[in-house]
């Protein structure tokens, strides 16, 4: 069974930085894009960043210029470098791997990020 294991969350002051990681615990084939989502209390889950298999990235407007998504295909790992954090970035962050040819996607269990003012 494949699991996505996230790490790197925690408590940080506003203006600080965190780096999230999400690694597959088993063998995954045909990985396509990798994503980071977040969900704040009382709000819907929102897309934060995505990186395609070709390395093209896209970001939510709220994090552009502050967050950077990257991936290591050899390690089946995606990262999210978060700089200049704001209290409104507080949320549970989830990673997702999509796969080719309609194969099931995988989700991580979530990691809490809390930014204090």
Secondary structure, 3 states (H helix, E strand, C coil): CCCEEEECCEEEECCCCEEEEEEECCCCCCEEEEEEEEECCCCCCEEEEEECCCCCEEECCCCCCCEEEEEEHHHCEEEEEECCCCHHHCEEEEEEEEEHHHCCCEEECCEEEEEEC
